[in-house]
Amino acid sequence: KHSAQLGRVHTSLGQALEATGKQRAAWKAYKAAVLAGTPDFTARAAMGDLERKSGRVLEAINHYKAALKASPALLIAYNGLGLSYHRLERWKLAREWYKKGLEHQPNDPEINNNLGSTYFLSGRPQKAHQRFKKAREVAPHEPLYWRNEAMMLKHLERLDACESLLKEALMRHPSDPGLRGVLKSLAEARQIKRFLRKD
């Protein structure tokens, strides 16, 4: 019981240090939490996040897998594994880990969005659109998901649907520069389409 409490203290300390940008100190706190035998395996997954963000992807993968071995429903570890293989451009493996995460929580917007990215990068835009749309429907408060779905509609040359989505998105998030950037690129796409018709 004492080691579990100590582990939680170290995990909280690690989260506080990470939030202030002290990554090295945060990593040490998470490691102390793991060594204390904490039942909260977010500490192990958090070590994976720090390793991945520092470019040490293989070390990150080991941490995420260790976290899942002890806590098989830990979503952040599935997402972390997907992001790690994404970084290695191993799209199939990335998709497999994202899908395993969605088996535990089908409506997780971040994992749906990340799965959409791997579909897009591996040349499957229709499937990418389905995942971006799902993320946006689950978390409409997040402008990123609106942007990704709109960009995918533009990529699929569904320009009217893209414009309609962007209008709704800008009503919800009027100050988001990314949405305005997509709107500008949509206008350029329409101009190119008109020019090609004339030609």
VMD Tcl script that draws the C-alpha trace (Angstrom):
set ca {
  {0.00 0.00 0.00}
  {2.82 2.40 0.91}
  {4.67 1.71 -2.38}
  {1.44 2.30 -4.34}
  {0.94 5.68 -2.63}
  {4.57 6.58 -3.24}
  {4.18 5.62 -6.88}
  {1.18 7.90 -7.27}
  {3.11 10.77 -5.67}
  {5.97 10.29 -8.15}
  {3.51 10.09 -11.06}
  {1.87 13.38 -10.00}
  {5.29 14.97 -9.62}
  {6.28 13.77 -13.09}
  {3.11 15.26 -14.60}
  {3.76 18.59 -12.88}
  {7.37 18.68 -14.06}
  {6.41 17.74 -17.61}
  {3.80 20.52 -17.68}
  {6.53 23.07 -16.84}
  {8.85 21.75 -19.56}
  {11.27 19.94 -17.26}
  {11.36 16.74 -19.29}
  {14.47 15.15 -17.80}
  {13.25 15.65 -14.24}
  {9.79 14.37 -15.24}
  {11.33 11.21 -16.71}
  {13.17 10.57 -13.43}
  {9.96 11.04 -11.44}
  {8.07 8.61 -13.69}
  {10.92 6.11 -13.36}
  {10.74 6.42 -9.58}
  {6.99 5.75 -9.78}
  {7.60 2.57 -11.79}
  {10.34 1.41 -9.39}
  {8.00 2.04 -6.44}
  {5.60 -0.48 -7.96}
  {2.75 1.90 -8.66}
  {-0.44 0.27 -9.97}
  {-0.97 3.41 -12.06}
  {0.84 2.43 -15.27}
  {0.28 5.85 -16.79}
  {3.79 6.53 -15.40}
  {5.29 3.87 -17.67}
  {3.32 5.16 -20.66}
  {4.39 8.72 -19.81}
  {8.03 7.57 -19.93}
  {7.23 6.26 -23.41}
  {5.80 9.64 -24.41}
  {8.94 11.45 -23.28}
  {11.22 8.99 -25.08}
  {9.16 9.28 -28.29}
  {9.16 13.08 -28.20}
  {12.95 12.98 -27.74}
  {13.33 10.79 -30.82}
  {14.11 7.58 -28.93}
  {11.28 5.66 -30.58}
  {12.44 2.09 -29.90}
  {12.83 2.85 -26.18}
  {9.36 4.41 -26.23}
  {7.89 1.26 -27.79}
  {9.39 -0.85 -24.99}
  {7.81 1.38 -22.33}
  {4.38 1.34 -23.97}
  {4.42 -2.44 -24.34}
  {5.46 -2.86 -20.70}
  {2.59 -0.59 -19.65}
  {0.10 -2.63 -21.69}
  {1.39 -5.90 -20.30}
  {0.42 -4.71 -16.85}
  {-2.65 -2.68 -17.85}
  {-4.17 -4.01 -21.13}
  {-6.83 -1.28 -21.42}
  {-4.45 1.70 -21.16}
  {-5.47 3.89 -24.12}
  {-2.49 6.24 -23.95}
  {-0.16 3.28 -24.47}
  {-2.05 2.11 -27.59}
  {-1.99 5.65 -28.94}
  {1.70 5.97 -28.08}
  {2.53 2.76 -29.93}
  {0.56 3.96 -32.94}
  {2.40 7.29 -32.91}
  {5.76 5.53 -32.54}
  {5.23 3.28 -35.55}
  {3.77 6.28 -37.41}
  {7.05 8.09 -36.79}
  {8.93 5.06 -38.18}
  {6.57 5.18 -41.22}
  {5.37 1.67 -40.45}
  {1.78 2.51 -41.36}
  {0.34 -1.00 -41.05}
  {1.75 -1.49 -37.54}
  {0.60 2.00 -36.53}
  {-2.93 1.19 -37.71}
  {-2.93 -2.13 -35.85}
  {-2.13 -0.44 -32.52}
  {-4.64 2.36 -33.06}
  {-7.32 -0.23 -33.87}
  {-6.48 -2.19 -30.71}
  {-6.97 1.01 -28.73}
  {-10.34 1.59 -30.41}
  {-11.43 -1.91 -29.38}
  {-11.33 -0.58 -25.80}
  {-12.76 2.87 -26.58}
  {-14.26 3.20 -30.10}
  {-15.11 6.88 -29.64}
  {-11.66 8.13 -28.62}
  {-11.24 11.21 -30.86}
  {-7.44 11.38 -30.75}
  {-6.94 7.75 -31.77}
  {-9.58 8.05 -34.52}
  {-7.83 11.16 -35.81}
  {-4.39 9.53 -35.71}
  {-5.72 6.44 -37.46}
  {-7.11 8.76 -40.14}
  {-3.64 10.24 -40.65}
  {-2.08 6.81 -41.24}
  {-4.80 5.95 -43.75}
  {-4.15 9.19 -45.61}
  {-0.37 8.71 -45.64}
  {-0.75 5.18 -46.96}
  {-2.99 6.31 -49.84}
  {-6.45 5.46 -48.50}
  {-8.24 8.83 -48.40}
  {-11.80 7.47 -48.12}
  {-10.94 5.57 -44.94}
  {-9.01 8.61 -43.69}
  {-12.11 10.75 -44.14}
  {-14.25 8.29 -42.15}
  {-11.87 8.52 -39.19}
  {-11.46 12.30 -39.31}
  {-15.25 12.64 -39.45}
  {-15.64 10.34 -36.44}
  {-13.10 12.37 -34.44}
  {-14.89 15.61 -35.33}
  {-18.32 14.26 -34.40}
  {-17.08 12.98 -31.04}
  {-15.11 16.13 -30.16}
  {-16.59 19.13 -32.04}
  {-14.84 21.49 -29.59}
  {-11.46 20.65 -31.18}
  {-10.73 22.71 -34.34}
  {-8.02 20.28 -35.50}
  {-10.59 17.58 -36.26}
  {-12.69 20.00 -38.34}
  {-9.56 21.06 -40.25}
  {-8.51 17.48 -40.97}
  {-11.95 16.47 -42.24}
  {-12.21 19.61 -44.39}
  {-8.76 19.05 -45.89}
  {-9.67 15.45 -46.68}
  {-12.90 16.53 -48.41}
  {-10.87 18.99 -50.47}
  {-8.38 16.23 -51.31}
  {-11.29 14.04 -52.46}
  {-12.50 17.00 -54.60}
  {-15.76 17.18 -52.69}
  {-15.47 20.95 -52.70}
  {-19.09 21.81 -51.89}
  {-19.09 19.46 -48.89}
  {-15.77 20.96 -47.80}
  {-17.15 24.52 -48.00}
  {-20.27 23.57 -46.05}
  {-18.21 21.94 -43.31}
  {-15.87 24.92 -43.10}
  {-18.77 27.35 -42.72}
  {-20.07 25.37 -39.75}
  {-16.56 25.03 -38.32}
  {-15.93 28.78 -38.52}
  {-19.21 29.50 -36.76}
  {-17.94 27.39 -33.87}
  {-14.27 28.43 -34.05}
  {-14.17 31.87 -35.74}
  {-10.64 32.74 -34.63}
  {-8.91 29.51 -35.67}
  {-6.21 30.39 -38.24}
  {-5.95 26.80 -39.49}
  {-9.59 26.75 -40.58}
  {-9.14 30.04 -42.43}
  {-6.07 28.55 -44.12}
  {-8.12 25.61 -45.38}
  {-10.81 28.02 -46.60}
  {-8.19 29.95 -48.55}
  {-6.82 26.74 -50.11}
  {-10.38 25.74 -51.02}
  {-10.86 29.02 -52.91}
  {-7.60 28.34 -54.80}
  {-8.77 24.80 -55.63}
  {-12.01 26.22 -57.06}
  {-10.07 28.71 -59.20}
  {-7.85 25.95 -60.58}
  {-10.90 23.81 -61.36}
  {-12.56 26.73 -63.23}
  {-9.33 27.39 -65.16}
  {-9.04 23.75 -66.21}
  {-12.67 23.75 -67.43}
  {-11.94 26.79 -69.62}
  {-8.77 25.20 -70.96}
}
mol new
graphics top color blue
foreach p $ca { graphics top sphere $p radius 0.5 }
foreach p [lrange $ca 0 end-1] q [lrange $ca 1 end] { graphics top cylinder $p $q radius 0.2 }
display resetview
